[in-house]
Amino acid sequence: MNLNLKNKTAFVCGSTQGIGKASAVELAILGAKIVLIARNEASLKNVVSEINAINNLENDYIVVDFSDPAQLRATLAKYIDKNGAAHILVNNTGGPPAGKISDAKTHEFLSAFNNHLICNHILAEAVLPFMKEEKFGRIINIISTSVKQPLKGLGVSNTIRAAVANWAKTLSMEVAADGVTVNNVLPGATSTARLQGIISNKAVKNNEPIDKISQEMMNEIPAGRFAEAEEIAAAVAFLASPAAAYINGINVPVDGGRTSCL
Ligand SMILES: NC(=O)c1ccc[n+]([C@@H]2O[C@H](COP(=O)([O-])OP(=O)(O)OC[C@H]3O[C@@H](n4cnc5c(N)ncnc54)[C@H](OP(=O)(O)O)[C@@H]3O)[C@@H](O)[C@H]2O)c1
């Protein structure tokens, strides 16, 4: 099985922590050069140093805030003009705030749509010409199992995730003949700052201890535990590899068996 990513470059978004950072590390282990993308420059510099020690390459970063798609487009164009594009794009950013859909305000949907779908599209537009030229491209979108089964209390997120999944499926059919695949990784509950935030909010709202909320969540997972970010990243790295060339346009839940449909 060919998992070799030497001489490949990967743009990995939302990569200062959590699933994005873990994905950058796994891709670097397979030999890819990494360009990290997120807002916090100090954290980006720290992660670049960690990754330099893994693949012995000159990895890089781009500072950008996905809440400003125009800024993303301009910054990306400037970067690619100077440094070139990427063979692998991992689309990922912070999840929309939790809350019931009946409480959601219209501007929250617009903001999540911009941060997720519009930014994914801007990134794909920027890298696709290079991927097609190279006859090798991998676009991997970190979404959520809510694509298959909406999660309670994540109204805006559930809505936007479905749009991103359908965007990806449609794109996958248009670019397959050029050697480009587009797939979605759907994490279940994964031990990251995002999950800690969701658990803490629920604990405050229900006036219950954090441990009780965590245990209740774990009871719904057949594996009986939360995922580690590295376990999500392993799926990302496999989908990015040459070995996964014929896997295209699918959703891959990595959720310990929690999603109760196929
Ligand atoms: N953890 C879970 O249990 C779980 C389950 C299902 C789905 N997911 C989804 O998977 C994705 C990643 O989750 P995670 O738990 O790894 O999240 P996380 O720990 O909150 O990390 C989010 C990353 O995105 C970056 N980011 C956040 N807002 C950004 C913005 N406006 N512009 C650019 N970068 C931004 C952050 O870096 P900076 O702060 O430096 O920008 C950080 O590196 C999210 O969409 C999440 O909802 C997570």
The ligand as an ORCA input file, in Angstrom:
! r2SCAN-3c Opt
* xyz 0 1
  N     -13.924     17.739     18.617
  C     -15.051     17.109     18.340
  O     -15.604     16.348     19.153
  C     -15.682     17.290     16.983
  C     -16.736     16.444     16.606
  C     -17.336     16.614     15.362
  C     -16.917     17.638     14.533
  N     -15.914     18.451     14.932
  C     -15.539     19.546     14.037
  O     -14.220     19.365     13.558
  C     -13.606     20.657     13.384
  C     -12.311     20.728     14.195
  O     -12.623     20.439     15.527
  P     -11.585     20.592     16.728
  O     -12.235     19.944     17.875
  O     -10.217     20.195     16.298
  O     -11.631     22.190     16.918
  P     -10.720     23.171     17.788
  O      -9.924     22.424     18.806
  O     -11.647     24.244     18.238
  O      -9.686     23.765     16.708
  C     -10.144     24.624     15.702
  C      -8.964     25.090     14.841
  O      -9.480     25.980     13.859
  C      -8.798     27.244     13.926
  N      -9.795     28.291     13.710
  C     -10.891     28.541     14.491
  N     -11.575     29.583     14.007
  C     -10.903     30.011     12.896
  C     -11.116     31.067     11.970
  N     -12.139     31.924     12.091
  N     -10.235     31.229     10.940
  C      -9.188     30.367     10.805
  N      -8.939     29.354     11.663
  C      -9.771     29.178     12.698
  C      -8.184     27.300     15.319
  O      -6.942     28.003     15.327
  P      -6.809     29.581     15.639
  O      -7.545     29.829     16.905
  O      -5.333     29.779     15.711
  O      -7.409     30.268     14.454
  C      -7.885     25.818     15.592
  O      -6.629     25.471     15.086
  C     -14.663     21.682     13.808
  O     -15.404     22.115     12.705
  C     -15.532     20.879     14.755
  O     -16.808     21.402     14.917
  C     -15.286     18.297     16.124
*
